[in-house]
Amino acid sequence: MTLPPTAVGPEFLVTPHPSDVRIGELSRGIHPTVLSTGGLGPALRGLARRAPVPVTVNVGLSRRPSERIEVAVYFIVAEALTNVAKHAHASNVLVDVQAIDRGVRVSVSDDGVGGADPSCGSGLLGLRDRVDALGGTISLASPSSGTTLLVELPMTPERVGISG
C-alpha cells in the first residue's frame, strides 16, 4: 500500500514500543550508540529506565573495558532484566558493575520469587555460552526468594586468546 504524497509527517510515524526496540537490538546483536559513546554507565541506565520494575544501577570502573567486554556486559544485563520482568515478580533490581583484579564483576540481584533454573530456558544458557566464550565465570543463586546472577569477565578478551 502506498500512501498519498500528503500522508507524510510526524502524525504518520509509528514509534515502536521500547521492548520491541530492545528485542530487535538483541536479536541482531546491535548495541546502542550510547554504549559506544558513553560507556556502560549511561547504557545500563538506559536499560534500567525501560525496565518495568525499578532498577538501581551502580558502575564502578576506573577505565573502560574492551569493546567486546562492554558489549557482553550490556547484553548480560539486558537478558537478566528481561528474565526479571518475565519471571521474578520483583519489586526492585540492583545492577552492580565493579572492577576486580584484571576484570569486571557484574551482579544483577532482584527481590522476586526466586527459583530460577538455568535448565528451563535458553536465556540463561545463552548467557553461560557468552561468558564461557570470553573466559569468564557465571553463577546463579536463586533460593525461595530473590535471585542473584554473578558474572566475572576479564577486562580484555585478549587475556584468554580472543582478539577483539
Secondary structure as GFF3:
##gff-version 3
##sequence-region A 1 164
A	DSSP	three_ten_helix	10	12	.	.	.	ID=ss1
A	DSSP	alpha_helix	18	28	.	.	.	ID=ss2
A	DSSP	alpha_helix	33	38	.	.	.	ID=ss3
A	DSSP	alpha_helix	40	50	.	.	.	ID=ss4
A	DSSP	beta_strand	55	60	.	.	.	ID=ss5
A	DSSP	alpha_helix	67	83	.	.	.	ID=ss6
A	DSSP	pi_helix	84	88	.	.	.	ID=ss7
A	DSSP	beta_strand	93	100	.	.	.	ID=ss8
A	DSSP	beta_strand	103	110	.	.	.	ID=ss9
A	DSSP	alpha_helix	122	133	.	.	.	ID=ss10
A	DSSP	beta_strand	137	141	.	.	.	ID=ss11
A	DSSP	beta_strand	147	154	.	.	.	ID=ss12
A	DSSP	three_ten_helix	157	160	.	.	.	ID=ss13
###
